[in-house]
Every structure is written in structure tokens, then in C-alpha cells.
Amino acid sequence: MIQGIDFSAGAAGWSQQKYTDFYRAAAAAGIVFAVRYLDRPGGWPSKKQITPAELKAAMDAGVKIAFFYEEGTETPLEGASAGRRHATGAVAALTALGIDPTKQPVIFATDTDTSAALVSPYYQAIAEIVGIQNTWAYGGYFLIRGLFDRGLISGACQARAWSKADPVTGKQSYAANAVLQWEPRAQLRQNFDLDTIAAGTIAGVNTNSETATVEDYGQYPRPAGGDMTQAEQFTTIAHSRLGMEYEWSDEFTYDIGGDDTPQDDDGDCSGYLFVTYRDTGVRWKNGGLWPRLTANGFKYHAVPVSGTAYKVGDPFFRFGTNGLAVHTGFICHRDADGHWWSSEARGERWGVVTYRVDDPVNGILKRGCKVYRFPWVDMGEIPAPAYPELTIGDTGEDVKRAQLRLNVHMGPMLKGTGVFGPVTLAVTEAFQTLKHLEVDGIIGPQTWAALMEDPEFPELKINDDDEYVKLAKHWLNQKIKAGLDESNEHFGSKTDAAVRRFQTLKRLKVDGIIGVNTWAELLK
């Protein structure tokens, strides 16, 4: 943990000597960074904005700075117009400080108790101007979690306020027994530790405690390797949605002007392509916002890619017998071995998935899809990502990604919290057993490779012996309290009876065989 502060004193009226004294005192007290307010049009009546002189004093003392932008506590509820106003204001304020606004994250504050759904248009509008990599948020646990889940922010400062949950339901609560929650993806935590010197007074100035959980917490100067290319943003957003069920009715859609109401003929696949391009901040060919089109509508504006010279974001299309595009997705990333992967929304059963382009079963080439390109789009190249080794105790977005992929293969056993705890360990070991991998509970290269494959569930019937029988027994026990022994892989008469009872309850064909439809119901 890295210790910092924030404060709202009228520092814009300080003398140069007071700036120097304050930041020297902060550094001497072990403070590594301060989160400060950017100026806004018309200025702050309270003069709490950071000035060039203050920034210099902080740099001279070796104290790094992260930046808040705020107009009013509830301004984000005003929607996209407020987002555009704040994004342009932040760009102007950073420029006035001599900071390149294309490389500096800003924490846009929602200083009230509200939901991610209500402020999504605000953060979407900001990301379209400054880029997702520079769009960070401030707010309570549930707000921050929701914005991360929607792919609208790449960083956050979570407030202690509005962050307690009922210990049983997990829903927001203000009851005496409510439990404080911290979003693991938030790089900064305000008032995480109330016993530090930061949560008090430094050189006569009242301060709040700020705690950074990672090395890159949006600070200035930026750390080496802290910049994200647009292609990296695109891949990050796509990966954040793996395993999710994407539908137009989801809150991935926002009011961006005009009718944004989901229609019956909206496709999940084209919607997923639309929302990923839009959330990355990529512009349409006329410089406007990315439009909502069908797969065939997007195809009309794209040109074929020659050979395998792919780029991140290239769309692919599958065509019907009439020659019209009936499905779409995009090239998502290139792995450490140089293989290209695609990403797409495959409806209710699988949600958002990724396949290796040349996969012999589910790859887009095997399915007859063709890769195209929007000729005006160039997000740049990115190095092939290597998934990190994960083990118990790890936290973060990579852990969440692994948890979501485990759920795709094993059923909804994990909540996708981003915390690698004992339950995630147990599910990982069960998955490794299922896939005949080394059972060590560590998500390394081989386990990652297996996780990223499309799941295949074998047909099972009485007298079969298979590791997948254990998985089926687990979900039969969960769904109908079948009382089956999950420790062995034999499909006996008791399992057969349980399968038939489950099929009857779900109005499936009652044959005692665990086939495609029975698996689908078991793993819902």
C-alpha cells in the first residue's frame, strides 16, 4: 500500500513558501502522493484548485499528484452534456499546468450516492473525448464496481462513504451490521485507513487519507509503461466482458443522442461490436459517434483484409446463403505465441467468448467467416499479451477474467470478485482435474490456454466413467438436492434417476442422458 492524501483547502491562495513548507512536511511524514482538484471554467470560489506553483512545489518535494475533476456533487447525473463539458474542462486544466492531457488520467468525481446506470452517459461522454485510459471515477463501492463492469472506466478512487453491504445479501445497506466493501479494481481508496497521519492534519492543513493499492494509480509524473494505446484499450475492454451475457437490454447501452432504446431486431453480435468500439472512443468515419448498425450494416462500410495481416479491432463477418452478413465480431488480441484471437457475442448460452482464429472447431476461419477492416480506423499495434501467473491471494482484473472463464467451463461457481481466495482455488483445481492438467491450483500458461478455449461438454449416460460426471453431480446436487457422491466419476443408477428427475422438472426429453440441452440447464 502506498500512502497519500487529498485536501480541499483554498491552496490557490497560498504563497510559494507555504506550498514548499506543506509538501516538504508531507514528504517528511511519508506521504508519497496527493490527489488534487483541477481548475474548472470560472474557477473554484473556494480556491481549492491546484496551480502551476503548487505542482512545482510538489514535484520539488518528490510528492506525486493525481487529479480530481468536479463541478458539483450531483453534476454527473446530468448525463452526456455534463460529461463532455467536464472532459474538455479537464483537458484545458491539464494543458494550463503543462501536462499532456492525452497521457494523464483524471478522476471524475460522482460525490453522491447513486448507481452506475444513472451516471453511465456521463462517463461514456468523457471517454469519447479523453479516451478510456484517462477516464477514472470517484464514488462509492457499488458505483465504482458498476462502472468497471460496464467497461466505462479504467481506474478509480473509491470512497469509504456509500460502500457498505448487507453481510447476507451483499446489497447496499446502511444498517449497523453492514460490512465495508472495497472494489479490488480501484487503484485508490479514500480513507481506507483512518489511523494514519494522512487522515488528520499536515502543516496545519486538514487532509483525508488516500491509499494506492498498485504502483500505477494515475499519478503525475506517469510511471514508465503507464500509457495505453487505443488498441490496448480495445483489447482490455473486450477481455473485461468475456463470459458475460451480452444483450441489447443490458446496461452496456446508453443515451448517446437519439433513440437508444433496444429494438427487437437488434443483434447481440453487432451490439457487442458497437459497444466495444464506442467505449474505446474510436470515431466513425465522419468523426461522429460510432453508430448502431446490424452486422450487414457494418459490413457495408468495411473492406476485406488480405491474407492474415490482421489488426486489433478488425471486424469479421459470417454470411448467409443470400450473401448478406448475418453475424459479426472482431479481432481481439494476439497471444504470446503470435496467434490471433477473435471475440464475439454468441447469445444466451455462452455470452461473450474468444476463440483462436485458426481453432479447428470454433475458429472464425473454420466457420467460414471473413475478416474485414474499417479503412479509416487504425488503433496501432500492441505487443502480444502474456497472461500473468495467478495463485491464491492475488487480486485484480486478471483474477476476475480467470474467474469468469472458470464459470464458462464449470458453471456459475464464482462471483467474479477479482479476489483469488479458497473457493477460486478449489474451482481451479477441479478445472485442472477435468482438463487433465497438473493440479496445483496455479493458473499458469497451460491452465490459461485451457480456460480460453471454448468449453465442450461430453454426452454422458449410465455406466460412463468420466471426470465430467463429477461436474454433473455437483450441479444436480445444487439444483435438486440429489445427494450424489461428487468424489467419484461413475454414472450409476442413482445419478441416472437424478438426471431423469431434473429433466422432468425442466421439461426436457427424459432419457437419462446428459446431452447439450441438459448441460445447458445444469450450468445456467
Protein Blocks (a to p, Z undefined) as FASTA:
>chain_A
ZZddddfbffklpcfklmmmmmmmmmmnopabdcdddddehiafklpaccfklmmmmmmn
opacdddddfbfklmmnojmlmmmmmmmmmmmmmmnopafklcccddddfbdddfklmmm
mmmmmmmmnopklmccdddfklmmmmmmnopafbdcddfbhpaccfklopacfbfkbccd
ddfklmbdghkblmbfklmceehiacdddddfbfbeoiacddehiaccfklmmmmmmmmm
goiacdfkbckbcceeijfbdcfklcfklmmmmmmmmmnopacfkopacddddfklmmmm
pccdehjlccehiacddddfkopafbdcddfbdcfkopacddddebjknmpadddfklck
lgmklnopacdddfkbcgbjadddddddddehiacjklmmmmmmmmmmnopfbgolopac
fklmmmmmmmmmmnopacehpacfklmmmmmpccddddddehiacfklmmmmmmmmmmno
nopafkbccdcfklmmmmmmmmmmnopacehpacfklmmmmmZZ
